[in-house]
Amino acid sequence: MNWLWDPNARWILGGCMLLGLSSGVLGSFAFLRKRSLLGDALAHAALPGVCLAFIITGSRSLGGFLVGAALAGLVGAACIQVITRYSRVKEDAALGLVLSVFFGFGIVLLTLIQQSQKASQAGLDKLVFGQAAAMVSGDVQTMAICAGVVCLATFALFKEFKLLCFDPGFARGLGYPTALLDGLLMLLIVLAVVVGLQAVGVVLMAAMLITPAAAARLWTDRLDHMVVFAGLFGALSGAIGTGLSTMTLRMPTGPLIVLAATSVFAASLVAAPRKGLIARWVRLIRLRRQVAREHALRSLYELAESRSNWTATISVADLAASRGNAESGLRRVLGELGHEGLIRVEGGSISLTESGLNAAYQVARNHRLWEMFLMHEGQLGADHVDRDADVIEHLLPRSIVEELERLLVVHGRHPELPPSVHPLRSV
């Protein structure tokens, strides 16, 4: 960590963290607006503005570059809106069109500058991939001001941007100027893009806008939490990328920052508590166990019901034949049911305990209730409902069961469900 004692390294670290923070905050709204390509288009659109600013001023002033990039980005954003609104071209096609045309124009200007007498003092090609090591205290201060403006504007207009993302029609009905808000959101994205040009460059800036937001989306369903997480993930990526670049000789900072953000996304994709792959795998395993458990209970119940003896002993072979399963696959499920005290296993015979009979009754009742609903409300034939009910019944919460009962009673389609009374009372 000796590199932190270097003043220049601290400036670069601060600038990259500010870049990640502002990009993550704004990227959340671009991500939810399904405009993941917008940051890429505006970043590429900023390149000709930077080149024109150099041609006009003749110096590599960050302030001049920011103004030129911002104006070019705004022109690009305006072109996207005009093409989308006044033509039949879809937004994704407009984004691709603006990206390619502006970037091509920027490359032409960049080539002309490099071929001129000012080529030795230009160094504008670094803006394509970024050069964070060239940042000084003045650059970081400018980035801090821009990042502060972005974050404050986002905080002040959070409610409006939230409506714009989730229900622009409702926002329009409430009287909000959605076109103006959309343009303001684009302006803030342009500002965030301009801030990041020197650190990560034109090509990689889109990743800084979208990757932290995509990672944050895996951790929460609340927009306010998502914005905070995205800002933190972006700042963390900036810190990690800067540290790796400083400790590793001749490694570019911008690409390492993007790789760090990608690593954060990959970790979130795997380990997020609700939407991560591990959590989904655990839920799938639990659901499969629940399905196997309930299928076994319902089969035991139906076999006992067919024998008119709720305490009847049933062989493993009969149970396997009723479900079409192999006996080897049933033994694990039966072992779990026995451990829970729902069944008694004696040799190769099985019988339901009192608590097991209660549990099996509820499973069978929910299955038959759903079958009745599909027959009477869905107008399905009796020979078509068993498989559908078999799939859905395992996901029914108590509130849905009560609602199904109410609907069938209201429509006069609630004959006594078999079994009509609790089986323990009819033994």
N, C-alpha and C positions, 0 to 999 in steps of 0.2 A: 504493500500500500504506500510505498515511498513516493509514488508518482503524484499522490495527492498534495505533497508539499510543493509541487511545481505550480506557480501561479497560472501559467498558461493552461495547464491541464485542468485546473479548477474552473477556469472560464469555459473551456470546452465542455466539461462535465455539466456545468450549470446550463449552458446553452442547449445541449442535447436533451437534458431532462425537461427543460421548458418546452422544447419542440415536441417531445413525446406527450407531455401533459396537454398542451393545446390541441394537438392532433387527435388524441384519444377522445377528448371531450366533444369536439366537433364531429369526429368520425362516427360517434354514436348516432347522431341524427342522420348523417348521410347513409349509414348502414340501414337504419330503420326505414328511410325513404326509398330504399332499394336503388340507391345511387352510388354503388360501390365504385363505378367507373368515373364518377364525377371528379374526384380528387385527381385521378390520373389525367383526365382531359384538361383540367385547369392547370396542373403542373406542366404539362407539355405546352399548353397555350402561353404560359409565362415566359418560355424561353425566348421567343422573338422580342418580347418587351425588354428583357435584360439586354439583348444584343442592340436594340435600338437605343436604349439608355446609354450604353457605352459609346455608340456611334455619335450621339448628340453631345454627351458630356466629355468624352475622351478620357475618362478616368474610371477606375474600378471602385467607385464609392458604393458602399452597401446601401446607403440611403437612396442613391439614384437607381440602383438595381431594384430596390424594393418598390419604388414608385413605378418604374417601367414594368416590372413583373405584375404589380397589382393592376395597372391599367390594361395590360394585355389579358390578364386573367378575367377581368370584368368584361372586356370585349368578347372573350370566349364564352363566358357565362351568358352574356346577352344573346350571342349567336345561337347557343343551345336553346334558350327559351323561345327565341323568334322562330327557329326552325320547327320546334315542337308545337308551338301554338298556331302558326299560320301555314302549316303544311301537313301532309299526311304521313310525314316521316316520324317514326316512333322515337322515343327519347334515347334508347340505347344506340340507335343508328345515328342520331344527332351527336351523341357523345363521341362515337367513333369517328365521325366525319370531322368534328372540330379538333379532336386530338391529332389526327393524322395531318390535316392541313396546316394547323398552327405549328406543329413540331417540324414538319417539312420546311416551312418558311423560316423557322428558327435555325435549322441546320444550314440552310442557304446563307443566312446572314452570318452565322458563326464561321462558315468557310470563307466568306468574303473578308471578315475581320482578320482571320488568321493569315490570309494572303496579303493583307495590307501592311504598311510600315509599322502599324501599331501592334502587330501580332506579338511581339516580344513582351509587351506590357499588358496584354489582354488576359490570358489564362482563363478565358470564359468556358473552355471545354470542361473545366472542373465542375461547372454547374450541372453537367449532364449526370454525373455520378456523385457529386458532392465532394467537399474537402473540408471536413470539420477542423482539421489541424490548422487551417489558415485563419480561424476566428480569433479575434482579439477582444479586449474588454468592451470596446465601443460596439462591436457587432452583437455581443451578448446582451448589452444593455438595450439595444434596439429590439432584439428578440424578446427580452423580458417585457418591454412595453407592449409589443404586439400580442404576446401570449396573455398579458393581463387584460388587454382590451377584449380579446376573444373570450376569455373565461368570464369576465364581468358581463359582457353582452349576452352570453349564453345563460348566465344565472338570472339576469334581469328579464329575459324573454323565454324562460324555461317553459312556462305554461303555454305560451303561444306556439313555440316550436313543438311541444308535445302534441297539441291538437293538430298541427300541420302534419306530423308524422303518422298519426293513427287515424284521424278522421278529418281530412281537409274540407269535406262537404259540410260537416257539422260546424267547423270553424267559420266557414263562409256564411252559414245560416245565422251564426251569432254576431255577424257583422265584422269579423276580423278581416283585414286586407291580406288574404292569403297570397296573392301575387307579390305584394310588397314583402311579406315575411319570407317567401321563397327566395326572392332576390337578395334579401338581407342575409339569409343563411348561406347563399352562394358567396356573398361578399366576405363573410367570415371565413368560409372555407378557402377562398382566394388568399386571404390574409395569412391563414395557417400554412398554406402551401408556400407562399412567398418566404415565410420565416424559415421553412425547412430546406429551401433550395441549396443553401451553402453547406448544410450539414449532410444531407442524404441525396440531394440532387433531384433532377427532374424525373428520372426513370423510376426511382424507388420511393418517391414521396407518397404515392397512392397506398403503398403498404403501411406507411405510418398512420394513415387515416383510417384504414379498414381493419388491420390486424388486431390492434388493441380492443377495438369495439367488438369484433367478432369473438375475441376471447372473453370479454366481459359479458356478452350475451349468454354465454354458457353457464354463468354463475348466478344469474338473477333474472326475474321476470319484471322487475320494477325499473322504470326508466331512470329515476333519480339515482338508484344504486348502480345501474349500468354505466351512467356517465361518470360516477366517482371511480368505479372499478377501471373503466377504460382510461381515465386520466392517470390513475396509479400504474396500470400496466404499461402505458406509454412512457411515463417517467422512469419506471424500472428498466424498460428496454433501453432507453437512452443511457442510463447509468451503466448497465451491463456492457452494452456495445462500446461505450467510451473506455471503460476499464480494460476490456479485452484488447481494444486497439492500442491503448497506451502500453500495456504490458507485453504485447506481441509486436515484434519489429516489422515495420513496413506492411501493416495490415490496415486497410481503409476503414474509417470509422462508420461511414454511412451504411455500407453493406452489413457490417457487424451488428449495427443497431437493428436493422431489419431482420437479421437472423435471430437476434435475441427476442424480438417481438414474436417471430414465428415460433420460437421455442416456448414462449409463454402461452401462445395459442395451443400448441401441441400438448403442453402439460394440462391446460384447461380442458382440452378435448378428451383427455384420458381421465383426469381426476376430479372434474367438477362434480359437486355433490348430487345434483339432480339430473343434469344432462350429459355428464361425462360417460365415456364408454364403460368404465368400471361400474358406475351406478346403474347404467342400463343393463349391463350383464347380470348384476346382482338381482335387479327387479325381474329380469327374464327367468332366472333360476327359481326365484321365489314363486313366480306365477306358474311355472311348470309344475312345481311341487304342489301348489294349491290345486291346480287342475287335476293332477293325478290323485290327490287326496280326496277331492270331492267326487271324482268319478268313481273311486272305489267305494266311498260311502253310499252314493246313490245306487250303485249296483247291488251292494249288500242289502240296502233297504228294499229295492224292487224284488230281489230274490226272496227275501223274508216275506214281503207282501204277497207274492204269488203263492206262497205256501201257507198263508194265513196264520203265520206263527212268527211273532216278532223276536222270539228268542231262539229261532231255528239255527242250527249249525250249518254252515255252508262250506263246501270244500274249496280249496284254492283253485282246483281245476275248473269247477263250475263258475267261479268268479272270473277267472281268466277268459273262459268261453263267452261269458255275457258281454265282456268289453272288447273281445277280439285281441287281447294282449297275451304276451308270453308270460308264463308263470314266474320266470326269473325277474322280469321287470316289476311284477307286483309285489314281490317279497320285500323289497326295500320300503315301498309305500306302506305295506301292512306292518312292517316293523315300526315305522314312525307312528302309525295309528295306535298300535299296541302300547308304545311308549307314552302316548298322550292319554291312555286309558279309555279309548273310544271303542276298542274291540278286545275280545278275548281270543287268543290263539291256543288251541290245544291240538298238538300234532299237526295234521293237515286240515283241520276244521277251524272255522272262524264264526264267531257270533258277536252281535252288537251288545255293548254295555248300555246301561241306562243313559249315560251322557252321550254315547255314540249314537243311540237311537234318536235322541233329540237333535244332534247335529245332522244326521242323515235325513231326518224328516224335513229340516229347513232346506237342505240342498235339493231334495226331491220336490218340495213345494215350490221353490223358486223356479225350477226347471219347468214344472207343469203350468205355473202361472204365466211364464213367458210363452209357452206353447199356446195357451189360450189367447193371449194377446195377439200373437201372430195369426192365429186362425180367424179370430173375430174382427180385429181391427186391420190386420194386414191382408185379409182375404186369401190366406195361403191354405193349401190343402193339408189335411192332417198328416199325410205321408211326406210332407216337405218341411215340417216345422222342427222335427226332432234335432236335426243336425244344426240348424240355425240357433236353436235354444241352447244346444250343447256348447256352442262357442261363446254366447253372450252371457250366460248365467253366472259365470265366474267373476264377472266384472260389475255385478249389480250391487251398489250400496243399498243400505236399508231405505233411504229416502226414495230411490227409484222403485223398489218393491212396493212401498206404500202407495206411490203414485199409480203404479199399474193396477193395484187392487182398487183404488178409488175410481179409476177410469172404467174398469169393468163393471163395478157396482153401479156407477152413474148411467151406463148404457144398458143396464139390465142384463148383462152378460156374465154374471158371476154365479153360476151354479156352484154347488158345494164341490170344492176342489178335492180330488182324491189325493190322500185320504181326507175324509170330511172332517174328522176330529183328530186331536192329537193321538197318535197310536198308543201311547202308554195308557190312555184312558179307555181304549177299546180292547185291550188285551184281556 
